[in-house]
Amino acid sequence: MDNPSPTVNTAAADEAARVKAADRAHVFHSWSAQELIDPLAVAGAEGAYFWDYEGNRYLDFSSALVYTNIGYQHPKVVAAIQEQAGRLCTLAPGFAVDVRSEAARLIAERTPGDLDKVFFTNGGAEAVENAVRMARLHTGRPKVLSAYRSYHGATSTAINLTGDARRFGNDSATAGVVHFWGPFAYRSPFYSATPAEECERALRHLEDTVVFEGPGSIAAIVLETVGGAPGVLVHPDGYLAGVRELCDRYGIVFVLDEVMVGFGRTGRWFAAEHWGVTPDLLCFAKGVTSGYVPLGGVAVSGAIAASFARRPYPGGLTYSGHVLACAAAVATIGVMEEEGVVEQSARTGAELLGPGLRTLAGRHPSVGEVRGLGTFWALELVRDRETREPLVPYNASGADNAPMAEFAAACRKAGLWPLTAGNRIHIAPPCTIAPQDVAAGLEALDAALAVADAHT
Ligand code: PMP
């Protein structure tokens, strides 16, 4: 599925140049030095693919930003949004409206345990902000603990909970955030020999952190059920159950952030199901509408909802539970049920992606570890499998990042749009990806990994 080399179609090239110039004129891009970027001009998208103006088609192994769980332009969701727009585009959050109640019911029925009320937001960071606010008000305690290897969003509290380098430049905007080390067997902060030992040591470290910070001052522990941006970190068995038990023992609210992994990504509706754990608050966004209209939220336990039964909850958003977004959610969840998307994600992981990626690891010395679940995987690229020296340093940029930039360019040349971060490639195609597209993606990765191998 090699893409053609530079086009000879000057009309298409002119159109791409016009779109890029218009972008450059007035769009201020996230996370970027505005003059040092060159965004691809995209002409359209469908299913697992998008394409540019010059005839290059890309298999999207990033699902946009890990959110097009049912692929681009699913006709049933597009039709539901159009139908809702024709009927009623918007209504203030304070009113009762059918489509919003229906979205909340469908979500509450799929979240684990007694997470039966849904507070709607416009995205993931706002969900995390509100989960923290609920936990603080519910407990009357100020502090919040989160993992160093984490990403929770870019608003004030969420970016300070975030452990990775994206919080630099935003640090200290929120008092009371304390970071701890979660388990990560491949690069163990605890020098453990086995996942079981890593689990035990990580739980002991977390309890020590709780004790030294003062359990009576800690409102919440916030964790990604599977670490997404930090590199598809699948916690060892027993870890989440151990955190649940710790939270119960010290009266701490357990918040699971499922913004990236909810709605089928890991082969379950919510990743917490893999370990039979129910948090007190569960944050979601992305896959709930496959990103067609922005929506996020917090699923709230009975006990925390009861905290606000007779006193007002002091938080809200103008567009909370926007009816177009709720219509998109109802249709997306409907499609996921009708087409067995969650089961397909699990099957694709177990039968195609997992085995395929492990085969690639066997052939390419630059692959240090393969990890993942469902349609959510990462390859950790290394210079040396023995020492596990990463292909590029943590937080690499510029010349230091050249090997990963070369690798990503080789993916794109092979027709694959990759999601890379640090020394990792994250593999997150739509949960609906067809088997032949998985095969095409693995073939493209096989070709591109030769570029990474050259640095081993
Ligand atoms: N939490 C997690 C786990 C995420 O992956 C993200 C976004 N990648 C967020 C929160 C923030 O979501 P948003 O960008 O919609 O605010």
Boltz pocket constraint, residues with backbone or C-beta under 6 A from the ligand:
constraints:
  - pocket:
      binder: B
      contacts: [[A, 65], [A, 122], [A, 123], [A, 124], [A, 125], [A, 126], [A, 128], [A, 151], [A, 152], [A, 153], [A, 154], [A, 224], [A, 228], [A, 229], [A, 257], [A, 258], [A, 259], [A, 260], [A, 285], [A, 286], [A, 296]]
      max_distance: 6.0
